[in-house]
Amino acid sequence: MRSKQLQSICPEAQARCVALLLAAGKGRRFGSDKRQAQLSDGQTLLAASVSNAQAQFAEVWVVIGADDDPQALGLPASVQLARAPRGSDGMGASLAAGIQALAGSAAEAVAVLLGDMPWIASATLARLQQAAGAEVIVMPQYQGQRGHPVLFGRHFWQALGQATGDQGGRHVLHDNPAACQRVKVDDPGVLRDVDTPDDLSPP
């Protein structure tokens, strides 16, 4: 299945965009480690998010905490791992660690995904990849709202590598409005994340 889906994206798009999935935080508001929370199909939240990313990206990196056990988290050996020593400080620290791990990558862009958003449609991820480039920032828009993932061109990686706190890459979006491109999608999954156990149920 995965190979058939990847074939729907031209090889050039696959090569120029790498996926970076942020999963160093356990989710304090959830009440437990939400990465290991089970969905209705039996998959854990993180495993489902990773599987969804692997179906559309040829290369997937996952950012986890310094003390996390990738096997306990159910991460497949096919993903690349980046450690975030200060991942508990917020999304910015995880993003910075992931971007720094990609320093040797030849990719033109990185798609920043969140570990608690497994419902993004494959067609959405494919469309965003096709629009990616070194000098642009691409994001989905559903019913007027900006969603995830956000694809940052390599031109912006240095700034992303300095991210801190819980803002993630928002400062880069704010500083580069002319580079931002919104792609309208009919996909509520770009807005749907998990904050509480109730969010695990189908909408």
Sine and cosine of phi, psi and omega as CSV:
sin_phi,cos_phi,sin_psi,cos_psi,sin_omega,cos_omega
0.00,0.00,-0.72,0.70,-0.06,-1.00
-0.87,0.49,-0.69,0.73,-0.05,-1.00
-0.91,0.42,-0.59,0.81,0.02,-1.00
-0.91,0.41,-0.64,0.77,-0.01,-1.00
-0.93,0.38,-0.67,0.75,0.00,-1.00
-0.90,0.44,-0.52,0.85,0.00,-1.00
-0.92,0.39,-0.27,0.96,0.02,-1.00
-0.97,0.23,-0.17,0.99,0.04,-1.00
-0.95,-0.31,0.70,-0.71,-0.02,-1.00
-0.89,0.45,0.53,-0.85,-0.03,-1.00
-0.83,0.56,-0.55,0.84,0.00,-1.00
-0.90,0.44,-0.64,0.77,0.02,-1.00
-0.92,0.39,-0.64,0.77,0.04,-1.00
-0.87,0.50,-0.69,0.72,-0.09,-1.00
-0.95,0.32,-0.52,0.86,-0.14,-0.99
-1.00,0.01,-0.10,0.99,-0.05,-1.00
-0.73,-0.68,0.82,-0.58,0.04,-1.00
-0.94,-0.34,0.54,-0.84,0.01,-1.00
-0.99,-0.10,0.69,-0.73,0.05,-1.00
-0.81,-0.59,0.94,-0.33,-0.08,-1.00
-0.98,-0.22,0.86,-0.52,-0.06,-1.00
-1.00,0.05,0.88,-0.47,-0.07,-1.00
-0.56,-0.83,0.55,0.83,-0.01,-1.00
-1.00,0.07,-0.33,0.94,-0.02,-1.00
-1.00,-0.05,0.59,-0.81,-0.03,-1.00
-1.00,0.01,-0.25,0.97,0.01,-1.00
1.00,0.08,0.99,0.17,-0.07,-1.00
-0.88,0.48,-0.62,0.78,-0.06,-1.00
-0.93,0.37,-0.35,0.94,-0.06,-1.00
-0.95,0.31,-0.51,0.86,-0.01,-1.00
0.98,-0.21,-0.27,0.96,0.06,-1.00
-0.41,-0.91,-0.08,-1.00,0.01,-1.00
-0.95,0.30,0.99,-0.14,-0.12,-0.99
-0.93,0.38,-0.31,0.95,0.03,-1.00
-0.86,0.51,-0.46,0.89,-0.04,-1.00
-0.97,-0.22,0.13,0.99,0.06,-1.00
-0.92,0.38,0.63,-0.78,-0.06,-1.00
-1.00,-0.01,0.67,-0.75,0.12,-0.99
-1.00,0.02,0.09,-1.00,-0.07,-1.00
-0.90,0.44,-0.42,0.91,0.00,-1.00
-1.00,0.01,0.07,1.00,0.05,-1.00
1.00,-0.08,-0.27,0.96,0.05,-1.00
-0.96,0.27,0.46,-0.89,0.14,-0.99
-0.98,0.19,0.34,-0.94,-0.03,-1.00
-0.85,0.53,-0.73,0.69,-0.02,-1.00
-0.93,0.37,-0.69,0.73,0.00,-1.00
-0.87,0.50,-0.63,0.78,0.02,-1.00
-0.92,0.39,-0.65,0.76,0.01,-1.00
-0.91,0.42,-0.65,0.76,0.01,-1.00
-0.92,0.39,-0.70,0.72,0.01,-1.00
-0.87,0.49,-0.65,0.76,0.02,-1.00
-0.89,0.46,-0.65,0.76,0.02,-1.00
-0.93,0.37,-0.67,0.74,-0.03,-1.00
-0.91,0.42,-0.41,0.91,0.02,-1.00
-0.93,0.36,-0.33,0.94,-0.07,-1.00
-0.81,-0.59,-0.18,0.98,0.01,-1.00
-0.87,-0.49,0.71,-0.70,-0.02,-1.00
-0.95,0.32,-0.43,0.90,0.00,-1.00
-0.72,-0.69,0.83,-0.57,-0.03,-1.00
-0.81,-0.59,0.80,-0.60,0.10,-0.99
-0.95,-0.32,0.60,-0.80,0.04,-1.00
-0.83,-0.56,0.81,-0.59,0.03,-1.00
-1.00,-0.05,0.85,-0.53,0.03,-1.00
-0.80,-0.60,0.17,-0.99,-0.02,-1.00
-0.95,0.32,0.26,-0.97,-0.05,-1.00
-0.88,0.48,-0.55,0.84,-0.07,-1.00
-0.97,-0.24,0.08,1.00,-0.04,-1.00
-0.94,0.33,0.59,-0.81,0.09,-1.00
-0.99,-0.16,0.94,-0.35,-0.05,-1.00
-0.87,0.49,-0.53,0.85,0.03,-1.00
-0.94,0.35,-0.66,0.75,0.03,-1.00
-0.90,0.44,-0.49,0.87,0.03,-1.00
-0.99,0.13,-0.07,1.00,0.03,-1.00
0.97,0.25,0.42,0.91,-0.02,-1.00
-0.99,0.16,0.73,-0.68,0.02,-1.00
-0.95,0.31,0.44,-0.90,-0.01,-1.00
-0.92,0.40,-0.26,0.96,-0.06,-1.00
-0.98,0.21,-0.15,0.99,0.04,-1.00
-1.00,-0.05,0.44,-0.90,0.12,-0.99
-1.00,-0.02,0.61,-0.79,-0.04,-1.00
-0.94,-0.33,0.65,-0.76,0.14,-0.99
-0.81,-0.58,0.70,-0.71,-0.01,-1.00
-0.99,-0.15,0.65,-0.76,0.04,-1.00
-0.90,-0.44,1.00,-0.08,-0.04,-1.00
-0.84,0.54,-0.49,0.87,-0.02,-1.00
-0.91,-0.42,0.55,0.84,-0.04,-1.00
-0.86,0.50,-0.49,0.87,0.01,-1.00
-0.94,0.34,-0.19,0.98,0.00,-1.00
-0.97,0.26,-0.26,0.97,0.00,-1.00
0.69,-0.73,0.13,-0.99,-0.06,-1.00
-0.87,0.50,-0.57,0.82,-0.03,-1.00
-0.86,0.50,-0.66,0.75,0.00,-1.00
-0.91,0.42,-0.62,0.78,0.04,-1.00
-0.92,0.40,-0.68,0.73,0.01,-1.00
-0.89,0.46,-0.71,0.70,0.00,-1.00
-0.87,0.49,-0.69,0.73,0.00,-1.00
-0.89,0.45,-0.65,0.76,0.01,-1.00
-0.92,0.40,-0.69,0.72,0.01,-1.00
-0.90,0.44,-0.65,0.76,0.02,-1.00
-0.90,0.44,-0.55,0.83,0.04,-1.00
-0.93,0.36,-0.38,0.92,-0.01,-1.00
-1.00,0.01,0.16,0.99,-0.09,-1.00
-0.82,0.57,-0.57,0.82,-0.03,-1.00
-1.00,0.00,0.03,1.00,-0.02,-1.00
-0.95,0.30,0.54,-0.84,0.06,-1.00
-1.00,-0.06,0.05,1.00,-0.06,-1.00
-0.91,0.41,0.48,-0.88,0.05,-1.00
-1.00,0.03,-0.33,0.94,-0.07,-1.00
-0.48,-0.88,0.37,-0.93,0.07,-1.00
-0.80,-0.61,0.73,-0.69,0.07,-1.00
-0.99,-0.11,0.91,-0.42,-0.03,-1.00
-1.00,-0.03,0.93,-0.36,0.00,-1.00
-0.94,-0.35,0.36,-0.93,0.02,-1.00
-0.96,-0.29,0.58,-0.81,-0.08,-1.00
-0.95,0.31,-0.09,1.00,0.00,-1.00
-0.90,-0.44,0.48,0.88,0.01,-1.00
-0.74,-0.67,0.96,0.28,-0.06,-1.00
-1.00,0.04,0.05,1.00,-0.14,-0.99
-0.97,-0.22,0.24,0.97,0.05,-1.00
-0.95,0.32,0.76,-0.65,-0.07,-1.00
-0.93,0.36,0.57,-0.82,0.02,-1.00
-0.86,0.52,-0.62,0.78,0.00,-1.00
-0.89,0.45,-0.57,0.82,0.04,-1.00
-0.91,0.42,-0.74,0.68,0.00,-1.00
-0.88,0.47,-0.61,0.79,0.02,-1.00
-0.91,0.41,-0.71,0.71,-0.01,-1.00
-0.89,0.46,-0.67,0.74,-0.01,-1.00
-0.91,0.41,-0.65,0.76,0.03,-1.00
-0.87,0.49,-0.65,0.76,-0.03,-1.00
-0.90,0.44,-0.48,0.88,-0.04,-1.00
-1.00,0.03,-0.16,0.99,-0.10,-0.99
-0.94,0.34,0.44,-0.90,0.04,-1.00
-0.21,-0.98,0.21,-0.98,-0.10,-0.99
-0.92,0.40,-0.44,0.90,-0.12,-0.99
-0.94,-0.33,0.15,0.99,-0.07,-1.00
-0.81,-0.59,0.34,-0.94,0.11,-0.99
-0.87,-0.50,0.87,-0.49,-0.12,-0.99
-0.91,-0.41,0.68,-0.73,0.00,-1.00
-0.55,-0.83,0.49,-0.87,0.04,-1.00
-0.99,0.14,0.45,-0.89,0.07,-1.00
-0.75,-0.66,0.83,-0.56,0.02,-1.00
-0.85,-0.53,0.87,-0.49,0.00,-1.00
0.76,0.64,0.70,0.71,0.08,-1.00
1.00,0.09,-0.08,1.00,-0.04,-1.00
-0.96,-0.29,0.69,-0.73,0.05,-1.00
-0.97,0.25,0.69,-0.72,-0.03,-1.00
-0.83,-0.56,-0.33,-0.94,0.01,-1.00
-0.85,-0.52,0.41,-0.91,0.05,1.00
-0.99,0.14,0.21,-0.98,0.16,-0.99
-0.94,-0.34,0.74,-0.67,-0.02,-1.00
-0.96,-0.27,0.90,-0.43,-0.04,-1.00
-0.98,-0.21,0.81,-0.59,0.10,-1.00
-0.91,0.41,0.39,-0.92,-0.07,-1.00
-0.86,0.51,-0.46,0.89,0.03,-1.00
-0.82,0.57,-0.42,0.91,-0.09,-1.00
-0.97,-0.23,0.04,1.00,-0.09,-1.00
-0.91,0.41,-0.61,0.79,-0.02,-1.00
-0.87,0.50,-0.67,0.74,0.03,-1.00
-0.92,0.39,-0.62,0.79,0.03,-1.00
-0.90,0.43,-0.56,0.83,-0.01,-1.00
-0.93,0.38,-0.13,0.99,0.02,-1.00
-0.94,-0.34,0.21,0.98,-0.03,-1.00
-0.91,0.42,0.54,-0.84,0.03,-1.00
-0.63,-0.78,0.15,-0.99,0.11,-0.99
0.90,0.44,-0.44,-0.90,-0.06,-1.00
-0.99,-0.17,0.13,0.99,-0.09,-1.00
-1.00,0.09,-0.25,0.97,-0.01,-1.00
0.87,0.49,-0.78,-0.63,-0.02,-1.00
-0.99,-0.14,0.31,0.95,-0.06,-1.00
-0.88,0.47,-0.56,0.83,-0.01,-1.00
-0.91,0.42,-0.53,0.85,0.03,-1.00
-0.94,0.33,-0.64,0.77,0.07,-1.00
-0.89,0.46,-0.69,0.72,-0.04,-1.00
-0.90,0.43,-0.61,0.80,-0.06,-1.00
-0.99,0.13,-0.20,0.98,-0.09,-1.00
-0.71,-0.70,0.84,0.55,-0.07,-1.00
-0.88,0.47,-0.54,0.84,-0.05,-1.00
-0.93,0.37,-0.39,0.92,-0.03,-1.00
-1.00,0.04,-0.18,0.98,-0.10,-1.00
-0.99,0.16,0.78,-0.63,0.04,-1.00
-0.84,-0.55,0.81,-0.58,0.03,-1.00
-0.98,-0.17,0.74,-0.67,0.03,-1.00
-0.94,-0.34,0.91,-0.42,-0.02,-1.00
-0.95,0.32,0.77,-0.64,0.00,-1.00
-0.73,-0.68,0.47,-0.88,0.09,-1.00
-0.99,-0.17,0.93,0.37,-0.16,-0.99
-0.53,-0.85,0.99,-0.12,0.02,-1.00
-0.90,0.43,-0.25,0.97,0.00,-1.00
-0.89,0.45,-0.36,0.93,-0.01,-1.00
-0.96,0.29,-0.20,0.98,0.02,-1.00
-0.94,-0.34,-0.23,0.97,-0.19,-0.98
-1.00,-0.03,0.92,-0.38,0.09,-1.00
-0.84,-0.54,-0.05,-1.00,-0.05,-1.00
-0.86,-0.51,0.90,-0.43,0.07,-1.00
-0.94,-0.35,-0.55,0.84,-0.03,-1.00
-0.75,-0.66,0.29,-0.96,0.04,-1.00
-0.82,0.57,-0.51,0.86,0.01,-1.00
-0.89,0.45,-0.43,0.90,-0.03,-1.00
-0.95,0.30,-0.19,0.98,0.00,-1.00
-0.97,0.23,-0.34,0.94,-0.04,-1.00
-0.98,0.21,0.50,-0.87,0.05,-1.00
-0.84,0.54,0.57,-0.82,0.00,-1.00
-0.93,0.36,0.00,0.00,0.00,0.00
